[in-house]
Amino acid sequence: MRSISLKLATLAFGFVALVLAATPRANATTITATDGSNTFSITYTVSGDQLTITGFDLNGLGTDGGKLFAVGVDNGATLTGLPSGWANDNATPNCDGLSHSCFLVSGPANAVFSSSLTFTIDGTTTNLFFHLGGFNSTECSVWIGGPVGGGTGVSSGLGDCGGTSTIPEPGTLGLLGTGLVGVAGLIRRRFIS
């Protein structure tokens, strides 16, 4: 009796695994654009007609102090189902400096990015556009755009976004510490002998 229950449980688990494997999932996608020594990236998912922005980054700063000012789509598509405080930006029919006509929505001017923002895409867009700024300076303002599927994007309008702040990873610090201990051991050995 117990082996039959185990076999049924295994069969049920296998069935659930097959169903889950067949369901479409939204994978995180990233567009990255480099301008001089500054690297910008924005992470999002597109699932069906839902665009969810999950984060952005400048030179490893993450969303700390950064703002997402606008989101755009091209190819005649529009954005609806806007988050609270977001509105159509009829004053800007193109994505500044990126040589694309796009449908643009703008967010609240002083809103710092939270955990995610979701929009509904009506129609088919081939590219996504984002206006980012803030970070270390109120003068920092950049447009990045790229294909819906992610990858390398283009940027325009870079202001003073601050320098890169490189923080060594723990592994690098551990390797440096181990090397210093080894050098200290060699020096000690020479002085003792």
C-alpha positions in Angstrom: 0.0 0.0 0.0 2.8 2.3 0.9 4.7 1.7 -2.4 1.5 2.5 -4.3 1.1 5.9 -2.5 4.8 6.6 -3.2 4.4 5.8 -6.9 1.2 8.0 -7.1 3.0 10.9 -5.3 5.9 10.5 -7.7 3.6 10.5 -10.7 1.7 13.6 -9.4 5.0 15.4 -8.8 6.2 14.6 -12.3 2.9 15.8 -13.8 3.1 19.1 -11.9 6.7 19.6 -13.0 5.7 19.1 -16.7 2.9 21.6 -16.3 5.2 24.2 -14.7 7.9 23.6 -17.4 5.3 24.2 -20.1 3.9 27.5 -18.7 5.5 30.6 -20.1 7.6 32.6 -17.7 8.9 36.1 -17.8 12.6 36.2 -17.7 14.5 39.2 -16.6 16.0 41.1 -19.5 18.6 43.9 -19.4 19.5 46.7 -21.8 23.0 48.1 -21.2 24.4 51.3 -22.7 27.9 52.8 -22.1 28.7 56.5 -22.5 32.4 57.3 -21.8 33.2 55.8 -18.4 29.6 55.5 -17.4 27.6 52.3 -17.9 23.8 52.3 -17.5 21.6 49.3 -17.4 17.9 48.7 -16.9 16.3 45.4 -15.9 12.8 44.5 -16.9 10.5 41.6 -17.8 8.0 41.4 -20.7 5.3 38.8 -20.2 2.5 39.0 -22.7 1.6 42.6 -22.9 3.0 43.5 -19.4 6.2 45.4 -19.1 7.6 45.4 -15.5 10.7 47.4 -14.7 12.5 45.8 -11.9 15.6 47.9 -11.5 18.3 50.1 -13.1 21.9 50.9 -12.4 24.7 53.4 -13.0 28.2 52.2 -12.5 27.2 49.8 -9.7 25.2 52.4 -7.7 21.9 50.5 -8.3 18.8 52.6 -8.0 20.3 54.5 -5.0 19.2 58.1 -5.5 18.3 57.4 -9.1 15.1 58.3 -10.8 13.2 56.8 -13.7 11.7 59.9 -15.4 10.1 58.3 -18.6 9.4 55.1 -20.4 8.7 54.8 -24.2 7.7 52.3 -26.9 7.9 52.6 -30.7 6.4 51.1 -33.8 3.0 52.7 -33.1 2.5 50.9 -29.8 1.2 52.7 -26.7 1.5 52.3 -22.9 -1.6 52.0 -20.8 -2.3 50.8 -17.3 0.1 53.4 -15.9 1.3 53.3 -12.3 0.0 56.0 -10.0 1.4 59.4 -10.8 2.4 58.5 -14.4 0.8 60.2 -17.4 1.1 60.4 -21.2 3.8 62.9 -22.2 2.2 64.5 -25.3 4.9 67.3 -25.2 7.7 64.9 -26.2 6.7 62.8 -29.2 10.2 61.4 -29.6 12.8 59.9 -27.3 15.3 62.7 -26.9 18.4 62.3 -29.0 17.8 58.6 -29.8 16.4 59.3 -33.3 13.2 57.3 -32.7 9.6 58.4 -32.7 8.0 56.9 -29.7 5.0 56.9 -27.4 6.2 58.3 -24.1 4.9 58.3 -20.5 6.4 60.4 -17.8 6.5 59.7 -14.0 6.3 62.1 -11.1 9.3 64.4 -11.2 10.5 63.7 -7.7 9.7 60.0 -7.4 12.5 57.8 -6.4 12.2 54.3 -7.9 10.6 51.7 -5.7 10.7 47.9 -6.2 9.0 47.7 -9.6 6.8 49.5 -12.1 4.3 47.8 -14.4 2.9 49.1 -17.7 0.6 47.5 -20.3 1.9 47.6 -23.9 -0.9 48.0 -26.5 0.4 47.0 -29.9 3.8 45.6 -30.9 6.9 47.5 -30.0 10.4 46.7 -31.2 12.3 48.9 -28.9 12.0 50.3 -25.3 13.2 53.7 -24.1 14.0 54.9 -20.7 15.0 58.3 -19.3 17.1 57.9 -16.1 18.7 60.5 -13.9 19.6 61.7 -10.5 22.1 59.4 -8.9 25.1 61.5 -7.6 24.0 64.7 -9.3 20.8 66.5 -10.2 22.5 67.2 -13.5 22.6 63.5 -14.4 20.1 62.8 -17.2 20.4 60.1 -19.8 18.2 58.4 -22.3 18.9 54.7 -23.1 17.1 52.6 -25.6 17.3 49.1 -27.0 15.5 46.1 -28.4 12.7 44.5 -26.3 14.7 41.4 -26.1 17.5 43.2 -24.3 21.2 43.5 -25.1 23.4 46.5 -26.0 21.5 49.7 -26.2 22.2 53.3 -27.2 22.4 56.4 -25.0 22.1 60.1 -25.4 22.1 63.3 -23.3 24.5 62.3 -20.6 25.0 65.0 -18.0 27.1 65.0 -14.9 26.4 61.5 -13.5 29.4 61.3 -11.2 32.4 59.1 -11.5 32.6 55.5 -11.0 32.9 54.2 -7.5 34.7 50.9 -7.5 34.3 48.8 -4.4 36.5 45.7 -4.2 34.6 42.4 -3.9 35.3 40.3 -0.7 37.2 37.7 -2.7 39.6 40.3 -3.9 40.2 41.6 -0.4 40.7 38.0 0.9 43.3 37.4 -1.8 45.1 40.6 -1.0 45.1 39.7 2.7 46.4 36.2 2.1 49.2 37.7 -0.1 50.2 40.2 2.7 50.3 37.4 5.3 52.6 35.4 3.0 54.9 38.4 2.4 55.0 39.1 6.2 55.9 35.4 6.8 58.8 35.6 4.3 60.1 38.8 5.9 59.9 37.3 9.4 61.7 34.1 8.2 64.6 36.2 6.8 65.0 38.2 9.9 65.0 35.1 12.2 67.6 33.2 10.2 
